Amino acid sequence: MTDEQEQQIIALRRDGEGYGRIAAQLQISINTVKSFCRRHSLAASTAGAVCEQCGKPIEQNPGRKRKRFCCDACRNKWWNAHLELVKRKAVYTYTCPACGKEFTVYGNSHRKFCSHACYIAYRFGGVRHG
C-alpha cells in the first residue's frame, strides 16, 4: 500500500466511509483497509448513534457490530415497514397441480399446492378451479 493510498484511507474514513467503499474506490483488498484502520485507530465513529425506528440514543459496545436498533420491537417494526430491503434468497415458484395457477413460496422447497383448499380438492377428488 502506498503513502498516497494511506492518506486517502484516512481522509475517507474521517468522512464516514465504510471499509467496503474505501476498498472499492482505491481498488485494494477490504482486509487491507480494515487492518490499516485498526492499526491507526480509525474505527467507525459511534458517537450519536440512534435507533433507526424510534430515534432513541443507542450505546454501542466497542469491538462489536454496530447496533441499528434499540430493541427487538423497533427492529421488527422497521423491517416490516421496509420489506423491499429484505434479501430473500429462498423464493421458489411452482404450479399448483389442482388449479394450475403459478405461485411463489418463500422458504419451503417442498410445497406443492397454492392453498389448503386446492390440496383438499386434489386429494379427495373435488373439482377446483383457480
Disulfide bonds with the S-S distance in Angstrom:
none
